[in-house]
Amino acid sequence: MKDNVTEQELKAHCIAPRVTAEQLDSKIAEIYFHQFPGTTTIACLLVLENGFTTVGYSACAYAENFSREIGEKLAFNMARDKVWALEGYLLKEHQYRSPIEEVLDEVVEEIAEAGDKVESWWGNLVKQIK
């Protein structure tokens, strides 16, 4: 059984950060469709806000069943699903990197504090010598 999951179901179930449809759609800057001449094949090119592109396509086995509107929707959904996977990867990468970044921030802070202590110690030493 393959039923579509609604945004409401996801919101009700998910407690951790996730990629939302709204976030995903906000990344899409431009959409281009192309039907290859003499075919039922349609390609959809999505240009994201950072300039990255992804492509989806659709094709119909029988020309009698072809609908450009449906073909564009299918091609768009395929291209959009690819963006969804990329955004999911970025979210997971951020989760993976966050603990490391926190540790690095702490180390940088400790180094700065140590530097302040050395500077203070050095200043006191210079005063004592004078």
Secondary structure, 3 states (H helix, E strand, C coil): CCCCCCHHHHHHHCCCCCCCHHHHHHHEEEEEEEECCCCCCEEEEEEECCCCEEEEEECCCCHHHCCHHHHHHHHHHHHHHHHHHHHHHHHHHHHHHHHHHHHHHHHHHHHHHHHHHHHHHHHHHHHHHC
